[in-house]
Amino acid sequence: MQSTYIPIGIFGIFGNALVLIAYLSYKKMRDIDCAHLIAALSVGNVISGFGALIISASRLQIALFNDFNFSRFNCIFGAVVVFIGLEMSQAITMAIAIDRLKAVSDPFAYLSSNNRLFAGISFLLSILAGLSNIILSVIGVDFSTQPSRCNWCK
């Protein structure tokens, strides 16, 4: 089970990095209205990929060396990175669904609307949704004591 996070993290980072490289490299791609939302979705997935690699490295350290020498900060940080990426991905996926609904329901109004502003606001809201996990994860946590185990180590 510990090794399944490694390919998920590597392929998540690599595949979404290719999407971001294509988005940044080609001006024609940036001119497409929906491409901003797809690039924002890729950012969230890259963050999730890094979080998966952090968790897999921690799990492999525990499994291979039978060593659980983690502080509370390490336990929280490993899981929160994944949650930030997932929250961002969920918020952007919802924004893509709303964008596509607007395009299908009234195509003429969609062409005349400011879709880049919608994409920018959606991206900022997705970042706020992801960062709220950091705040909620550290409220009431005593960082001076070492945990017996992290919750994601079950």
N, C-alpha and C positions, 0 to 999 in steps of 0.2 A: 504494500500500500504506500510506503514511503516514496518509492521511486516513480509513482504515477504523476506526481506534481512536476517532476523535472521536464518531461516532454510537453506537458501542458504549458509550463512557463516558457520554454524555449520556442515552441511553435507560436504561442500567443504573442511573444515579443517580436519574433522574426516576421511573421505574417502581417501583423499590424504596422510594423516599421516599414514594410514595403508599401503599404497603403499610404502612409504618411510621406514617404519619399516621393511616390507618384504625385501626391497632392501638392507637395512643395515644388516639385521639378517642372510641372507642366502648367502654364498659365491657362490653357484651355480647360484643364480640369478644375481650376479654381473659379472659372467663370460659370460653372454649372451650379445652380442654386442648392441642390441637395448635397453637393460634395462637401460643403462645410460641416454639415451634420455627420456625414460619414467619417470625415477626418476627426471630428470630436469623439465619435464612438471608438475610433482606433486609439486615441489617447487614453481613454478609460481602459481599454483592453490591454494596452501596453503596461499600464500601472498594475492591473490584475496579474499579468504575467510575471512582473517583478515580485509581486507578493507571493505568487505560487513558488517561485524559486527560493525566496526567503524561508517559507514554511518547509519546503522540501529539504533544504540544507539543515534546518534545525531538526527535523525528524530523522534524517540520516545520521546526524551526530548522535542523537539519542539511541538509535537502533544499532549503529556500528560500534560505538564506544561505550555504550551504557552510561553515558555522561549527561546528567541533567544539571548543568550549571548555568541557569538562566535567571536573570533578574526579572522583576515584574515588568519593567520597561520592555525587555526583549520579548516577553510573552505577548504583551499588548501590541507592540510595533509590528510583529510578524503577522498578526491577524488583521490589524487595522489597514495595512497597505492593500490587502485583498478587498476589504470592505469598501475602501475609497474607490477603487477601480470598479467594483460591482455597482455601487451606487451611481457613479458617473455613467456607466454603461446603461443602466436601467433608465436613468433620466433622459439620456440622449435617445435611446430607443423609443421612449414615449414621444419625444419631440419629433423624431422621424415619422412616427405614426400620425401625429397631428399634421405635420407638413404634407404627407402623402394624402391624407384625408382632405385637406384644403385644396390640393392640386386636382383631385378627382371630382370633388363636389362642385367646385366653381373654377374651372380652368382659366377663364378670362380674368377673374379677380386675382387669381394666384400669380399670373404673369405680371400684373401691375403692382403687386404688393412687394414690400421690402423684406425679402426672405433672408438676406444676410443679417439684418438686425435680429430677426427671430432666431437664427442660428447662434449669434453671439450671446443673446440673452439666455438661450437654452444652455449653452456651454457654461456660462457663469453660474447659472442655477445648479447645474450638475456638479460643478466644483464645490459649491456651498453644501450641497447634499452630501458629497463625499467627505468634506472636512468636518461636517457635523458629527461624523463617527468618531473622530479623534476626541472631540470635546466630551461626547457621551461615554467614551471608553475610559477616560481618566478621572471622571468625577467620582470622588469618594474612594479612590484607590490609595492604599498605603504603600508607597514605593520603598520604604525602609526595610520591609521584610521580604525574604525570598520565598517564592511560592513553592509548594510541594510538587506541582506540575502545572503546565499550561492547559487551558481548556481544549486547545486544538490538538493536544497529544493523546486524546482518548483512542 
